[in-house]
Amino acid sequence: MALPIYQKLDAATARFWGFAQTNWIELTRIRLRPSLYFGQSTRLSLEYEIDPLYSRHPLVIPLNTEKTTRQAWDLTWNPVQENRFSIIHYIDRLYLVQDFSFGRVTVGRQRIAWGTGRIWNPTDLFNPINPASFDKIEKDGADAVTFKWYLGNFTDLTLVYNYRGSDSPDNVALRFRTNFHTLDLSLMAGWFDRRIVVGGDFAGNLLEAGIRGEGILSISENGWNDSFVRYILGIDYQFTARLYALLEYQYNGEGKTNPLQYEWGRLYRGEILNLNRNYLFAQLMYQLHPLVYFIFSYNANLNDHSRFTLFLLSYSASDNSTLSLGFQQFNGDLLDEYGAFPESLFLKLEYYF
């Protein structure tokens, strides 16, 4: 993926934080995905990413070059690290899959996709991704052992053990998934970051619209005083063959209502995805041509009233390439969640080979 980006900060924000008001960035993401098969039931898969980055000035939000909170080993290398140019190498997935008639075992750095939300996934505590990120290809992998036990055609039980290294407590969780008529349901429980977490999700239809929701209750090991609830509710609808719409609301009980109490450090470290409590995401997708789509996305913090909008024009140049032109705009006061982010104009080329 090639991604030239032009960014512009509000003048007051640039002066306050000491950043350049404008910046030119060239980011390329090369992702290699080889797989080695041992018979029909065993597979070893690797996803290796190389990210050359040029930035005329220091980035407002630098790329994270360290292991995530769900990884035990730092498999990142920086062979080139200069003032304006760097090249980052890292292993994002490396896992062994063994299939049985009764289930599947996956060992290694892997993606664990839980939840039904299109924008936020409260039950996905292994591989979350920030909805404001337009430059990511995949969710970050987690170092884990996963066992999925098949209980029926649409029913299974998944058990996950996430090893995080000697310096951090390990995580463990289970998820039961089934189907009732046209409704997909799941329940989950686990131990994450020294917290007891229970939750669930659903997805189905309401007349001709798709509906979904998921939520968790997170209880501190020290008791109920530091507990919180997080949930989402979403709906999407295909109005015509060309027009599609999506609406999703998130309540984030862990967030702070006062911008002065925002936990920016945890956000940058990837420990949390949002700072406040209430969010609303809306998206419209319109097919201008069989090969051309226009996408409008809007995400609002309903408490501090900051927001961002994304305009994207996407062209399917071939069966294995897509060219997109996008503009992302952030609005809000200096201390608001989306107030200090730069506007970004970008051209994205995705090519699969």
Backbone torsions as a table, in degrees:
resi	resn	phi	psi	omega
1	MET	NA	123.8	176.2
2	ALA	-102.4	134.3	-171.9
3	LEU	-142.5	83.4	170.2
4	PRO	-74.9	133.7	-173.3
5	ILE	-133.4	133.5	169.8
6	TYR	-110.4	124.4	-177.8
7	GLN	-118.7	145.6	178.4
8	LYS	-138.6	126.1	177.7
9	LEU	-95.8	151.1	169.3
10	ASP	-58.5	141.1	-174.5
11	ALA	-59.2	-43.4	-179.4
12	ALA	-65.4	-39.8	178.9
13	THR	-65.2	-42.7	179.6
14	ALA	-61.5	-43.2	179.1
15	ARG	-65.9	-41.0	-175.8
16	PHE	-64.6	-43.8	-175.9
17	TRP	-93.8	-9.1	178.3
18	GLY	79.4	26.2	177.8
19	PHE	-100.3	158.9	172.6
20	ALA	-67.3	144.3	-177.3
21	GLN	-70.7	-33.4	178.4
22	THR	-124.3	152.6	-179.7
23	ASN	-151.8	149.6	175.8
24	TRP	-119.0	126.7	-175.0
25	ILE	-126.0	138.9	172.7
26	GLU	-121.9	111.9	-179.6
27	LEU	-120.7	129.3	174.9
28	THR	-122.9	131.5	176.2
29	ARG	-115.8	117.0	177.1
30	ILE	-109.8	119.8	-176.2
31	ARG	-120.9	118.3	-179.8
32	LEU	-102.1	132.6	-173.0
33	ARG	-129.9	64.2	177.6
34	PRO	-77.1	150.7	175.6
35	SER	-135.2	143.1	179.4
36	LEU	-121.3	123.5	-176.3
37	TYR	-102.0	135.0	174.5
38	PHE	-115.8	86.8	-173.9
39	GLY	77.9	-160.0	-177.1
40	GLN	-92.7	-10.4	-171.4
41	SER	-115.2	-5.6	-174.7
42	THR	-128.4	134.0	-178.9
43	ARG	-142.9	135.1	173.0
44	LEU	-110.5	122.1	-175.2
45	SER	-122.3	141.7	178.3
46	LEU	-129.5	137.2	170.8
47	GLU	-127.4	108.8	-174.2
48	TYR	-112.9	126.8	-176.7
49	GLU	-116.8	139.4	176.4
50	ILE	-122.5	124.6	-174.7
51	ASP	-123.8	89.5	169.6
52	PRO	-71.7	134.9	-176.9
53	LEU	-136.7	127.0	171.2
54	TYR	-116.9	132.0	177.3
55	SER	-138.9	125.5	-177.9
56	ARG	-64.2	-34.7	178.8
57	HIS	-130.8	165.8	177.1
58	PRO	-57.0	141.3	-178.4
59	LEU	-73.5	143.0	174.9
60	VAL	-63.4	-45.3	175.6
61	ILE	-121.1	101.3	-176.4
62	PRO	-67.8	154.0	175.6
63	LEU	-66.3	137.8	179.2
64	ASN	-76.4	117.0	-178.3
65	THR	-108.8	13.6	179.9
66	GLU	-111.7	167.0	177.8
67	LYS	-64.8	152.5	179.5
68	THR	-83.4	176.2	-178.9
69	THR	-72.2	-5.5	178.6
70	ARG	-110.2	15.4	-178.2
71	GLN	-122.5	136.7	-179.1
72	ALA	-88.9	-32.7	-174.6
73	TRP	-116.4	139.4	177.3
74	ASP	-87.0	102.2	-179.2
75	LEU	-105.7	43.9	-179.0
76	THR	-118.0	138.0	177.5
77	TRP	-129.3	143.8	175.6
78	ASN	-121.4	77.8	-178.0
79	PRO	-66.5	-25.0	177.8
80	VAL	-127.1	120.6	179.7
81	GLN	-141.6	94.5	179.8
82	GLU	-117.6	-179.1	-175.9
83	ASN	-61.2	-42.9	-175.7
84	ARG	-112.8	-14.8	-173.3
85	PHE	-132.7	138.2	176.9
86	SER	-146.5	157.3	173.9
87	ILE	-130.2	121.9	-178.7
88	ILE	-110.6	130.9	173.6
89	HIS	-114.8	139.5	172.6
90	TYR	-159.3	152.2	175.2
91	ILE	-93.5	111.9	-177.6
92	ASP	-92.5	-29.2	176.7
93	ARG	-140.9	135.8	172.9
94	LEU	-156.3	101.2	-171.5
95	TYR	-146.7	154.2	177.4
96	LEU	-111.3	129.4	179.5
97	VAL	-112.8	129.6	175.2
98	GLN	-124.2	117.9	179.6
99	ASP	-95.4	140.2	174.5
100	PHE	-126.8	169.0	177.6
101	SER	-66.0	-25.7	-176.3
102	PHE	-101.6	-6.6	-177.5
103	GLY	173.1	-162.1	-177.6
104	ARG	-145.3	139.8	175.2
105	VAL	-118.4	130.7	178.1
106	THR	-125.1	126.9	-177.2
107	VAL	-125.6	129.4	176.4
108	GLY	125.6	-165.1	179.5
109	ARG	-79.9	117.1	-167.1
110	GLN	-146.2	166.8	172.6
111	ARG	-96.3	132.2	177.7
112	ILE	-119.4	100.7	-170.9
113	ALA	-96.0	101.8	176.8
114	TRP	-115.3	151.1	175.4
115	GLY	103.2	165.1	-177.1
116	THR	-120.0	-8.7	-179.1
117	GLY	-65.4	146.5	177.8
118	ARG	-85.8	-28.0	-176.5
119	ILE	-110.9	-52.0	178.5
120	TRP	-115.5	149.8	177.6
121	ASN	-135.4	86.7	179.8
122	PRO	-56.8	-32.9	-179.1
123	THR	-82.7	-8.8	178.3
124	ASP	-88.5	84.8	-177.8
125	LEU	-96.8	5.9	177.6
126	PHE	-101.9	-41.4	-173.1
127	ASN	-132.5	52.2	-179.2
128	PRO	-72.0	157.1	177.4
129	ILE	-139.1	141.4	-178.7
130	ASN	-74.6	128.0	-179.5
131	PRO	-65.3	-14.8	178.5
132	ALA	-81.1	-7.6	-178.0
133	SER	-86.2	115.6	177.2
134	PHE	-102.4	-3.7	-173.3
135	ASP	-103.1	1.4	-179.6
136	LYS	-85.3	147.5	174.2
137	ILE	-95.2	-47.3	-176.1
138	GLU	-137.1	161.9	170.2
139	LYS	-68.9	151.3	178.5
140	ASP	-68.7	142.8	179.6
141	GLY	-77.0	158.1	177.4
142	ALA	-117.2	141.8	177.8
143	ASP	-82.9	108.0	-169.5
144	ALA	-155.6	165.5	167.8
145	VAL	-116.8	124.4	-177.2
146	THR	-121.9	131.2	174.4
147	PHE	-121.2	122.5	176.6
148	LYS	-112.3	123.2	-178.5
149	TRP	-107.4	119.9	-179.3
150	TYR	-79.5	122.9	-179.8
151	LEU	-108.6	-8.9	-179.5
152	GLY	176.3	-175.7	-178.4
153	ASN	-61.9	-36.6	-177.9
154	PHE	-126.9	23.6	-176.5
155	THR	-132.6	133.6	176.8
156	ASP	-154.8	162.9	177.1
157	LEU	-124.8	126.7	-177.8
158	THR	-117.3	131.3	176.8
159	LEU	-119.5	130.2	-176.2
160	VAL	-126.9	132.3	171.2
161	TYR	-117.7	117.9	-176.7
162	ASN	-107.0	108.0	178.6
163	TYR	-85.8	129.1	-175.6
164	ARG	-117.5	8.5	179.8
165	GLY	98.1	171.2	-175.1
166	SER	-71.1	-19.8	-176.1
167	ASP	-88.8	-8.9	-175.3
168	SER	-133.6	147.4	177.1
169	PRO	-69.1	142.8	179.7
170	ASP	-75.6	160.0	177.7
171	ASN	-112.4	148.1	176.8
172	VAL	-144.2	141.9	-177.4
173	ALA	-155.6	159.1	172.9
174	LEU	-136.2	154.1	-178.7
175	ARG	-142.3	129.9	175.8
176	PHE	-108.6	126.1	-176.4
177	ARG	-126.0	136.9	179.2
178	THR	-151.7	-177.1	-178.8
179	ASN	-134.5	135.9	178.0
180	PHE	-128.2	106.9	-173.0
181	HIS	57.1	-113.8	179.9
182	THR	-103.6	13.0	-176.0
183	LEU	-108.9	125.7	173.3
184	ASP	-91.1	130.3	-175.9
185	LEU	-130.0	150.1	172.1
186	SER	-152.1	152.6	174.7
187	LEU	-126.7	143.0	179.8
188	MET	-139.5	156.3	174.9
189	ALA	-153.1	151.2	-179.0
190	GLY	-174.4	179.2	177.6
191	TRP	-121.7	109.4	-176.4
192	PHE	-127.4	125.0	173.7
193	ASP	51.6	45.6	179.6
194	ARG	63.2	30.3	178.4
195	ARG	-131.9	143.9	172.8
196	ILE	-86.4	127.9	-177.6
197	VAL	-126.5	129.3	173.2
198	VAL	-129.2	147.0	-178.6
199	GLY	-175.1	-167.5	-179.7
200	GLY	-173.5	175.6	178.3
201	ASP	-151.1	163.6	176.3
202	PHE	-146.9	158.3	174.3
203	ALA	-153.5	136.4	-179.3
204	GLY	-168.4	-155.9	-177.8
205	ASN	-126.1	142.5	171.4
206	LEU	-121.5	102.5	-169.5
207	LEU	57.9	-117.3	-178.8
208	GLU	-102.5	4.9	180.0
209	ALA	-98.2	151.2	173.8
210	GLY	-92.0	134.6	178.7
211	ILE	-124.2	151.7	180.0
212	ARG	-158.3	158.5	176.9
213	GLY	-165.2	156.7	175.2
214	GLU	-159.9	156.9	-178.9
215	GLY	-165.3	162.8	178.6
216	ILE	-139.1	156.0	165.9
217	LEU	-115.2	121.2	-177.9
218	SER	-111.1	120.3	-173.9
219	ILE	-114.9	126.7	179.6
220	SER	-69.2	150.0	176.4
221	GLU	-66.1	-15.9	179.1
222	ASN	-90.4	-0.3	178.0
223	GLY	124.4	-171.1	-172.7
224	TRP	-78.1	-16.7	-173.4
225	ASN	-62.3	-29.0	-178.0
226	ASP	-108.4	25.1	-179.2
227	SER	-89.2	159.0	179.0
228	PHE	-154.6	164.2	177.4
229	VAL	-117.6	140.9	173.1
230	ARG	-135.8	132.3	179.4
231	TYR	-151.9	162.5	175.7
232	ILE	-133.9	152.5	171.8
233	LEU	-134.5	132.8	-176.8
234	GLY	-141.7	156.3	177.0
235	ILE	-145.1	143.5	173.8
236	ASP	-139.5	155.9	-173.6
237	TYR	-150.8	136.1	175.6
238	GLN	-96.3	95.8	-175.4
239	PHE	-65.2	-47.4	177.2
240	THR	-137.8	-178.8	177.4
241	ALA	-62.9	-19.6	-177.0
242	ARG	-108.6	-23.2	-171.8
243	LEU	-111.5	124.7	179.6
244	TYR	-127.9	142.3	-179.6
245	ALA	-135.2	147.9	-179.1
246	LEU	-137.9	139.1	176.6
247	LEU	-137.3	130.6	-179.4
248	GLU	-143.5	133.1	179.2
249	TYR	-112.6	140.2	175.7
250	GLN	-125.2	133.1	166.9
251	TYR	-108.4	122.6	-176.6
252	ASN	-115.3	92.0	-176.0
253	GLY	-65.9	-16.0	178.9
254	GLU	-80.5	-15.5	-175.1
255	GLY	-72.0	165.9	179.1
256	LYS	-105.7	139.1	179.8
257	THR	-85.8	-17.4	179.1
258	ASN	-101.7	119.7	179.9
259	PRO	-56.0	-26.4	178.7
260	LEU	-69.1	-15.2	179.6
261	GLN	-103.3	6.7	-179.4
262	TYR	-58.6	139.8	-178.7
263	GLU	-97.9	73.6	-176.2
264	TRP	-62.6	-36.6	-179.9
265	GLY	-60.9	-43.0	178.5
266	ARG	-66.6	-34.5	178.0
267	LEU	-64.7	-46.1	-178.4
268	TYR	-67.9	-29.7	178.8
269	ARG	-81.5	-5.1	179.4
270	GLY	81.1	13.2	179.7
271	GLU	-77.1	-28.0	176.1
272	ILE	-134.8	162.3	-179.0
273	LEU	-109.0	-23.2	-179.3
274	ASN	-140.3	158.6	-172.9
275	LEU	-103.3	-27.9	-173.9
276	ASN	-109.1	-157.7	-170.2
277	ARG	-104.1	-48.7	-168.7
278	ASN	-118.2	131.1	-177.0
279	TYR	-137.8	149.1	176.6
280	LEU	-134.9	127.6	179.5
281	PHE	-118.3	132.5	177.6
282	ALA	-130.0	144.7	-179.7
283	GLN	-145.1	138.2	173.0
284	LEU	-122.8	135.8	177.2
285	MET	-127.9	125.6	-177.7
286	TYR	-127.3	132.0	179.1
287	GLN	-88.5	106.9	178.5
288	LEU	-77.4	-27.7	-175.1
289	HIS	-159.4	155.7	178.5
290	PRO	-51.8	-22.1	-179.1
291	LEU	-111.2	-1.7	-173.5
292	VAL	-126.8	128.8	177.1
293	TYR	-123.3	143.2	170.2
294	PHE	-112.2	129.3	-177.0
295	ILE	-124.8	128.9	174.9
296	PHE	-118.0	124.5	179.4
297	SER	-124.3	140.7	-177.9
298	TYR	-137.8	125.6	179.5
299	ASN	-126.7	123.3	-175.2
300	ALA	-121.2	133.5	166.2
301	ASN	-83.7	110.4	-172.8
302	LEU	-76.6	-7.1	-179.2
303	ASN	-96.4	-53.3	178.9
304	ASP	-94.0	-2.3	173.9
305	HIS	68.2	13.9	171.5
306	SER	-79.7	163.1	-172.9
307	ARG	-164.2	164.8	169.1
308	PHE	-138.7	149.4	176.9
309	THR	-123.6	146.7	179.1
310	LEU	-130.9	123.9	175.0
311	PHE	-109.4	127.2	-175.8
312	LEU	-137.5	128.5	174.3
313	LEU	-112.7	118.2	-172.3
314	SER	-118.8	133.0	-178.3
315	TYR	-124.9	122.7	176.4
316	SER	-82.2	93.7	-174.4
317	ALA	-69.7	-30.2	178.7
318	SER	-160.0	-176.4	179.4
319	ASP	-64.5	-23.5	-176.7
320	ASN	-125.9	22.2	177.9
321	SER	-147.7	144.9	178.3
322	THR	-136.0	134.1	177.9
323	LEU	-114.6	127.3	-176.6
324	SER	-130.5	141.5	173.1
325	LEU	-117.0	125.1	-174.6
326	GLY	-136.1	156.5	175.2
327	PHE	-138.0	124.0	179.4
328	GLN	-116.3	124.3	-176.4
329	GLN	-120.2	133.4	177.9
330	PHE	-112.1	141.6	179.4
331	ASN	-135.7	141.3	178.7
332	GLY	154.6	168.7	177.0
333	ASP	-73.8	170.7	-171.3
334	LEU	-57.2	-41.0	-176.0
335	LEU	-94.0	0.6	179.2
336	ASP	-73.3	164.5	-175.5
337	GLU	-60.0	-44.7	-177.8
338	TYR	-106.6	14.6	-176.1
339	GLY	-80.1	-25.1	-173.2
340	ALA	-104.0	4.4	-179.7
341	PHE	-83.0	147.7	-179.9
342	PRO	-81.1	148.8	168.6
343	GLU	-67.5	145.1	-176.4
344	SER	-134.0	127.9	171.2
345	LEU	-111.4	123.4	-172.6
346	PHE	-140.8	154.4	174.3
347	LEU	-121.0	123.9	-174.4
348	LYS	-121.6	126.2	175.7
349	LEU	-115.9	119.8	176.9
350	GLU	-111.1	126.0	-177.6
351	TYR	-132.9	128.0	-178.9
352	TYR	-112.6	134.0	-178.0
353	PHE	-139.8	NA	NA
